[in-house]
Amino acid sequence: MEQFIMNNCKIANELRKYRDLTGCVNRAGLSDDPENYVEYVITRELSYMDMVTANAVYSLWRSGEGDNGFRAETIGQIMAGDMARRLRPEKQDEIEERLQKLAGTELYILADHDQQAMQEVYEGAFLPLTWETGRSRLRFRFQDGGQMPLYQYAEERNQLIRIPVSLLRDDEALGQTRLNNNDRTLLLRHYLLQELEIVHYPGNRIDEREVRLLKRDEMGCEYGLLWVLGLTEEGKNPAAEAKRIQQTVDQLLDNWRKSGYVTENQYQVLPEEKGYGVLLLNGDKAEKKGNKKEKK
């Protein structure tokens, strides 16, 4: 499998970043026009890891390599960009539970006010999967004729991001540092890659994108990247945790620089007073912005 596919539609991004979306009808604005919106209902709360898992399943489905069924380990390998990787039994257990959760989650999308949608309703199981018990592990299969409503919606709106699977792993032959691909690194890698693809897409009008590890709203509630990815832990010093995770962010960016995926002029590391993180810069304008003194 050569490509990993990320869902970048407005609904997918809300499911990744927000909580308390169940038990109500959610409305997502799609432009400055108040009459251009989409509504959706979802039956379970999903985490960022759930969404990365769903992207991996969709990537497998699109590749055609999962037609004869697959196990949880295959999904873990796709998420890590390494099909030779062996997963511990407890990690396989986690992915099995996540796949069952996604298969048991229902999504209903009402797109009658979406000016780009090709149909009014998209609905069904988040992932149309069945499974059976094998000798040691569950074996999952795609339901015949099953559709993935969120991905069908995004595909018709041309809002799927495709990246080389090789970007999901480190290559020492390129001079990259081989990182521990634990959950923290995996989530950071997927998030940053999606943001970089958005900023560098030739057709957009985005000059820059700020990714802050720590960020609070006017009410003092945390909503920075650590919170979005579920990397905050109660009882731990957020600033100390952010400083430690910043090292992983720096290593990921340095590895991508060594492979030629990004240049030094396409990102700036954010200081402690801004909550750590990185400022991602749009390709053609990156050099000019990179030469400017950072504004406080």
WOFENTA-V475022 format. One record per backbone hydrogen bond with DSSP energy under -0.5 kcal/mol. NH is the residue of the N-H (numbers start at 1). CO is the residue of the C=O. If there is no record, write none. Layout:
((NH | CO) (NH | CO))
This chain:
((4 | 163) (6 | 161) (8 | 6) (8 | 159) (13 | 9) (14 | 10) (15 | 11) (16 | 12) (17 | 13) (18 | 14) (23 | 42) (26 | 24) (26 | 40) (28 | 38) (29 | 27) (30 | 36) (31 | 36) (34 | 32) (36 | 33) (37 | 35) (37 | 113) (38 | 28) (39 | 110) (40 | 26) (41 | 108) (42 | 21) (43 | 106) (51 | 47) (52 | 48) (53 | 49) (54 | 50) (55 | 51) (56 | 52) (57 | 53) (58 | 54) (59 | 55) (60 | 56) (61 | 57) (62 | 58) (63 | 59) (64 | 60) (64 | 61) (65 | 60) (66 | 60) (67 | 64) (69 | 66) (70 | 140) (74 | 71) (75 | 71) (76 | 72) (77 | 73) (78 | 74) (79 | 75) (80 | 76) (81 | 77) (81 | 78) (82 | 77) (85 | 82) (92 | 88) (93 | 89) (94 | 90) (95 | 91) (96 | 92) (97 | 93) (98 | 94) (99 | 95) (100 | 96) (101 | 97) (102 | 98) (103 | 99) (104 | 100) (105 | 102) (107 | 124) (108 | 41) (109 | 122) (110 | 39) (110 | 108) (111 | 109) (111 | 120) (114 | 111) (115 | 113) (122 | 109) (124 | 107) (126 | 102) (126 | 105) (127 | 102) (129 | 127) (130 | 141) (132 | 139) (134 | 137) (139 | 132) (140 | 70) (140 | 138) (141 | 130) (143 | 128) (146 | 143) (149 | 125) (149 | 147) (151 | 148) (152 | 148) (153 | 149) (154 | 150) (155 | 151) (156 | 152) (157 | 153) (158 | 155) (159 | 154) (161 | 6) (163 | 4) (165 | 2) (167 | 164) (168 | 165) (169 | 166) (172 | 170) (174 | 171) (175 | 172) (176 | 171) (179 | 177) (181 | 179) (182 | 180) (186 | 182) (187 | 183) (188 | 184) (189 | 185) (190 | 186) (191 | 187) (192 | 188) (193 | 189) (194 | 190) (195 | 191) (196 | 192) (197 | 193) (198 | 194) (199 | 195) (200 | 196) (201 | 197) (201 | 198) (204 | 201) (207 | 205) (209 | 280) (211 | 209) (211 | 278) (212 | 210) (213 | 275) (213 | 276) (214 | 275) (217 | 221) (220 | 217) (223 | 215) (224 | 215) (225 | 212) (226 | 213) (227 | 224) (228 | 224) (229 | 225) (230 | 227) (231 | 226) (232 | 226) (236 | 233) (238 | 236) (241 | 237) (242 | 238) (243 | 239) (244 | 240) (245 | 241) (246 | 242) (247 | 243) (247 | 244) (248 | 244) (248 | 245) (249 | 245) (250 | 246) (251 | 247) (252 | 248) (253 | 249) (254 | 250) (255 | 251) (256 | 252) (257 | 253) (258 | 254) (259 | 255) (260 | 256) (260 | 257) (261 | 256) (262 | 256) (266 | 263) (267 | 264) (268 | 279) (270 | 277) (274 | 271) (275 | 272) (276 | 271) (278 | 211) (279 | 268) (280 | 209) (280 | 278) (281 | 266) (282 | 207) (285 | 282) (286 | 282) (286 | 283) (287 | 283) (289 | 285) (290 | 286) (291 | 287) (292 | 289))
